[in-house]
Amino acid sequence: MIIALGIIVILILIIAATGIKIVRPYQRGLVERLGKFLREAQPGIHFIVPFFDRMTRVDLREMVIDVPPQEVITRDNVMVTVDAVIYYEITDAYKVVYNVSNFQFATLKLAQTNLRNVIGELELDQTLTSREKINTKLRAVLDDATDKWGVRITRVEIKKIDPPKDITDAMSKQMKAERTKRAAILEAEGVKQAQILRAEGERNAAILKAEGEAEAIRKVAEATKFRTVVEAQGQAEAIMSVFKAIHEGAPTNDLIAIKYLDALKEIANGKATKIFLPMEASAILSSLAGIGEVLKSASNEEEKKG
């Protein structure tokens, strides 16, 4: 009896333990009793009736669905291979369990269908350059479709878009040609810019040289003018001094005539074949005649005394 009682107690404890359920902070629990929804369990410890109640836990964390590569035809009839990833989070645990049987599978098929529709509206070049546009449009479509399932699509990312090999080769050649063209344009622009800079440098150098020469000529002219003025002033002062000395010495006509003759001799300098005498020479010559008479009279008086 004691052994049987102990076994019964142990069975009761085991059955009671099966009725203890723990819900984690990122989970929600849906409790059913005899196949009917009873309540939603929040995070914490909960007790259910064994064999009558059943709890289904729903993870509310953000999760990802990998969309496998699939072939899609663009608007310009080019077949490309596209794959993507979908990030989602459950907002209503009741709807995600009771409104759809397999949410991830349904979302995957919905993503594949809408991916074909979105890519089919774009040409190949737009498809390769408009990934952000494709992501935004696909996310909006999926989020609207999965709203009744209690799920929110947070974002959609296109992983890769692979065109056919012949298209890839053609695009590679086109890209190479574009790069060669840009390189040639940049080189031509560089040569042009260098020639412009060189011409501007030569022009500035010529302008500076001309300005320097003009400044040098101006300074030489100013120095020459200053020297001429100084020399003229010196000569004027010398003439005034001579003139003053002559007048203060009260020279006679005889002395002036002799000085005049000395000046004529300097003019001739032994090299002149012709000498033009000014009109005043008659007065000078008359003075010389007077001087001759004086000298002759003095000679006669000396002879008489002898």
C-alpha positions as CSV (number, residue, x, y, z in Angstrom):
1,M,0.0,0.0,0.0
2,I,2.8,2.4,0.9
3,I,4.6,1.7,-2.4
4,A,1.4,2.1,-4.4
5,L,0.6,5.4,-2.6
6,G,4.1,6.6,-3.4
7,I,3.7,5.8,-7.0
8,I,0.4,7.6,-7.1
9,V,2.0,10.7,-5.5
10,I,4.8,10.7,-8.0
11,L,2.4,10.4,-10.9
12,I,0.4,13.3,-9.6
13,L,3.5,15.4,-9.3
14,I,4.6,14.6,-12.8
15,I,1.1,15.4,-14.1
16,A,1.1,18.7,-12.2
17,A,4.6,19.6,-13.5
18,T,3.3,19.2,-17.1
19,G,0.8,21.9,-16.3
20,I,3.5,24.5,-15.4
21,K,4.4,26.6,-18.5
22,I,7.0,29.4,-18.7
23,V,6.7,32.2,-21.3
24,R,9.9,34.1,-22.2
25,P,9.9,37.9,-22.5
26,Y,10.1,37.7,-26.4
27,Q,7.2,35.2,-26.6
28,R,3.5,35.1,-26.3
29,G,1.5,32.0,-25.3
30,L,-1.9,30.9,-26.8
31,V,-3.8,28.6,-24.5
32,E,-6.5,26.3,-25.8
33,R,-8.8,24.2,-23.8
34,L,-10.4,21.2,-25.5
35,G,-9.6,22.7,-28.9
36,K,-11.1,26.2,-28.1
37,F,-9.0,29.3,-27.7
38,L,-9.0,30.3,-24.1
39,R,-6.5,33.2,-23.5
40,E,-3.2,34.7,-24.5
41,A,-0.5,34.2,-22.0
42,Q,2.0,37.1,-21.3
43,P,5.7,36.5,-20.3
44,G,6.0,34.7,-16.9
45,I,4.9,31.4,-15.3
46,H,1.5,30.0,-16.1
47,F,-0.5,26.9,-15.0
48,I,-2.7,25.0,-17.3
49,V,-4.9,21.9,-16.8
50,P,-3.1,18.8,-18.0
51,F,-4.7,16.8,-20.7
52,F,-7.3,19.5,-21.2
53,D,-5.3,22.7,-21.9
54,R,-2.5,23.2,-24.6
55,M,-0.2,26.2,-24.9
56,T,1.4,27.3,-28.2
57,R,4.3,29.7,-27.9
58,V,4.9,32.4,-30.6
59,D,8.3,34.1,-31.0
60,L,7.9,37.9,-31.5
61,R,11.5,38.6,-32.4
62,E,12.5,39.9,-35.8
63,M,13.3,37.0,-38.2
64,V,14.4,36.5,-41.8
65,I,13.2,34.5,-44.7
66,D,15.7,33.7,-47.5
67,V,14.1,33.9,-51.0
68,P,16.0,31.5,-53.2
69,P,17.3,32.6,-56.6
70,Q,14.7,32.6,-59.4
71,E,14.7,33.7,-63.0
72,V,12.7,36.9,-63.8
73,I,12.1,38.5,-67.1
74,T,12.5,42.3,-67.3
75,R,10.3,44.7,-69.4
76,D,12.9,44.6,-72.2
77,N,12.8,40.8,-72.3
78,V,16.0,40.1,-70.6
79,M,16.1,37.1,-68.2
80,V,17.9,37.8,-64.9
81,T,18.4,35.7,-61.8
82,V,17.3,37.5,-58.6
83,D,17.3,36.5,-54.9
84,A,16.4,38.4,-51.8
85,V,15.9,38.3,-48.0
86,I,12.8,39.4,-46.1
87,Y,12.9,40.6,-42.5
88,Y,9.7,40.5,-40.5
89,E,8.3,40.5,-37.0
90,I,5.0,39.1,-35.6
91,T,2.7,41.8,-34.2
92,D,-0.3,39.6,-33.4
93,A,0.3,36.1,-32.1
94,Y,-3.4,35.1,-32.5
95,K,-3.6,36.0,-36.2
96,V,-0.3,34.4,-37.2
97,V,-1.4,31.1,-35.7
98,Y,-5.1,31.1,-36.6
99,N,-5.2,33.1,-39.9
100,V,-2.5,31.2,-41.9
101,S,-1.4,27.7,-41.7
102,N,2.3,28.2,-42.5
103,F,3.3,31.8,-42.4
104,Q,6.9,31.5,-43.7
105,F,6.0,29.4,-46.6
106,A,3.1,31.7,-47.6
107,T,5.3,34.7,-47.3
108,L,8.0,33.1,-49.4
109,K,5.6,32.3,-52.2
110,L,4.1,35.8,-52.0
111,A,7.6,37.4,-52.2
112,Q,8.5,35.3,-55.3
113,T,5.3,36.3,-57.1
114,N,5.6,40.0,-56.3
115,L,9.3,40.0,-57.1
116,R,8.5,38.9,-60.6
117,N,5.9,41.6,-60.9
118,V,8.2,44.4,-59.7
119,I,11.2,43.3,-61.8
120,G,8.9,42.9,-64.9
121,E,7.9,46.5,-64.8
122,L,11.6,47.7,-65.1
123,E,14.1,47.5,-67.9
124,L,17.5,45.8,-67.3
125,D,19.4,49.1,-66.7
126,Q,16.8,50.3,-64.3
127,T,16.8,46.9,-62.5
128,L,20.6,47.1,-61.9
129,T,20.5,50.7,-60.7
130,S,17.2,50.9,-58.8
131,R,17.7,48.3,-56.0
132,E,16.4,50.7,-53.4
133,K,13.3,51.4,-55.4
134,I,12.7,47.6,-55.8
135,N,13.3,47.0,-52.1
136,T,10.8,49.7,-51.1
137,K,8.1,48.7,-53.5
138,L,8.4,45.0,-52.6
139,R,8.3,45.7,-48.9
140,A,5.1,47.8,-49.3
141,V,3.4,45.1,-51.3
142,L,4.3,42.3,-48.8
143,D,3.5,44.3,-45.7
144,D,0.1,45.1,-47.1
145,A,-0.6,41.4,-47.9
146,T,0.7,40.0,-44.6
147,D,-1.1,42.6,-42.4
148,K,-4.1,40.3,-41.9
149,W,-1.7,37.5,-40.8
150,G,-0.5,39.7,-37.8
151,V,2.9,40.2,-39.3
152,R,4.9,43.4,-40.2
153,I,7.5,43.3,-43.0
154,T,10.3,45.5,-41.7
155,R,12.5,45.5,-44.8
156,V,13.3,43.6,-48.0
157,E,16.9,43.5,-49.4
158,I,17.8,42.3,-53.0
159,K,21.0,40.3,-52.6
160,K,22.1,40.0,-56.2
161,I,20.8,40.5,-59.8
162,D,22.7,38.4,-62.3
163,P,22.1,39.1,-66.0
164,P,23.0,36.4,-68.7
165,K,26.7,36.0,-69.5
166,D,26.4,37.6,-73.0
167,I,24.6,40.6,-71.5
168,T,27.3,40.8,-68.8
169,D,30.1,40.7,-71.4
170,A,28.4,43.4,-73.4
171,M,28.0,45.5,-70.3
172,S,31.6,45.0,-69.4
173,K,32.7,46.2,-72.9
174,Q,30.4,49.2,-72.6
175,M,31.7,50.1,-69.2
176,K,35.3,49.7,-70.5
177,A,34.5,52.0,-73.4
178,E,32.9,54.5,-71.1
179,R,36.0,54.5,-68.8
180,T,38.3,54.9,-71.8
181,K,36.2,57.8,-73.0
182,R,36.2,59.5,-69.6
183,A,40.0,58.9,-69.4
184,A,40.5,60.5,-72.8
185,I,38.3,63.4,-71.9
186,L,40.0,63.9,-68.6
187,E,43.4,63.8,-70.3
188,A,42.3,66.4,-72.9
189,E,40.9,68.6,-70.2
190,G,44.2,68.3,-68.3
191,V,46.2,69.3,-71.4
192,K,43.9,72.1,-72.1
193,Q,44.1,73.3,-68.5
194,A,47.9,73.1,-68.5
195,Q,48.1,75.1,-71.8
196,I,45.8,77.7,-70.4
197,L,47.8,77.9,-67.2
198,R,51.0,78.1,-69.1
199,A,49.6,80.9,-71.4
200,E,48.4,82.8,-68.4
201,G,51.8,82.4,-66.7
202,E,53.6,83.6,-69.8
203,R,51.2,86.5,-70.2
204,N,51.7,87.5,-66.5
205,A,55.4,87.2,-66.9
206,A,55.4,89.4,-70.0
207,I,53.2,91.9,-68.2
208,L,55.5,91.9,-65.2
209,K,58.6,92.2,-67.4
210,A,57.0,95.1,-69.4
211,E,56.0,96.8,-66.1
212,G,59.6,96.3,-64.8
213,E,61.1,97.7,-68.0
214,A,58.7,100.7,-67.9
215,E,59.5,101.3,-64.3
216,A,63.3,101.1,-65.0
217,I,62.9,103.5,-68.0
218,R,60.9,105.9,-65.8
219,K,63.5,105.8,-63.1
220,V,66.3,106.3,-65.6
221,A,64.4,109.2,-67.1
222,E,63.9,110.7,-63.7
223,A,67.6,110.3,-62.8
224,T,68.6,111.8,-66.2
225,K,66.2,114.7,-65.7
226,F,67.5,115.2,-62.2
227,R,71.1,115.1,-63.4
228,T,70.3,117.5,-66.2
229,V,68.6,119.8,-63.8
230,V,71.6,119.6,-61.4
231,E,74.1,120.2,-64.2
232,A,72.1,123.1,-65.6
233,Q,71.9,124.6,-62.2
234,G,75.7,124.1,-61.8
235,Q,76.4,125.6,-65.1
236,A,74.1,128.5,-64.4
237,E,75.8,129.1,-61.1
238,A,79.2,128.9,-62.8
239,I,78.1,131.4,-65.5
240,M,76.8,133.7,-62.8
241,S,80.0,133.4,-60.8
242,V,82.1,134.1,-64.0
243,F,79.8,136.9,-64.9
244,K,80.0,138.4,-61.5
245,A,83.8,138.0,-61.3
246,I,84.2,139.7,-64.8
247,H,82.0,142.7,-63.8
248,E,83.7,143.0,-60.4
249,G,87.2,142.9,-62.2
250,A,86.1,145.7,-64.6
251,P,87.9,144.2,-67.7
252,T,89.0,146.5,-70.6
253,N,88.2,146.0,-74.2
254,D,91.7,144.9,-74.9
255,L,91.5,142.0,-72.4
256,I,88.1,141.0,-73.8
257,A,89.6,141.0,-77.3
258,I,92.5,138.8,-76.2
259,K,90.1,136.3,-74.6
260,Y,88.0,136.3,-77.7
261,L,91.0,135.4,-79.8
262,D,91.9,132.6,-77.4
263,A,88.4,131.3,-77.8
264,L,88.7,131.4,-81.6
265,K,91.9,129.4,-81.4
266,E,90.2,126.8,-79.3
267,I,87.4,126.6,-81.8
268,A,89.8,126.1,-84.7
269,N,92.0,123.7,-82.7
270,G,94.3,123.4,-85.7
271,K,91.8,121.2,-87.6
272,A,89.3,123.7,-89.1
273,T,89.8,124.8,-92.7
274,K,87.2,127.5,-92.4
275,I,86.3,129.7,-89.5
276,F,83.2,131.8,-89.6
277,L,83.5,134.9,-87.5
278,P,80.5,136.5,-86.0
279,M,79.4,140.1,-86.8
280,E,80.9,141.4,-83.6
281,A,84.4,140.5,-85.0
282,S,84.8,144.0,-86.5
283,A,84.6,145.6,-83.1
284,I,87.1,143.1,-81.8
285,L,89.4,143.7,-84.7
286,S,89.3,147.4,-84.2
287,S,90.3,146.8,-80.6
288,L,93.2,144.7,-81.9
289,A,94.2,147.6,-84.2
290,G,94.2,149.9,-81.2
291,I,96.4,147.5,-79.3
292,G,98.8,147.3,-82.2
293,E,99.1,151.1,-82.3
294,V,99.8,151.2,-78.6
295,L,102.5,148.6,-78.9
296,K,104.1,150.4,-81.9
297,S,104.2,153.7,-80.0
298,A,105.9,152.0,-77.1
299,S,108.5,150.5,-79.4
300,N,109.3,153.9,-81.0
301,E,109.8,155.5,-77.6
302,E,112.2,152.8,-76.5
303,E,114.3,153.3,-79.7
304,K,114.5,157.0,-79.1
305,K,115.7,156.5,-75.6
306,G,118.3,154.0,-76.9
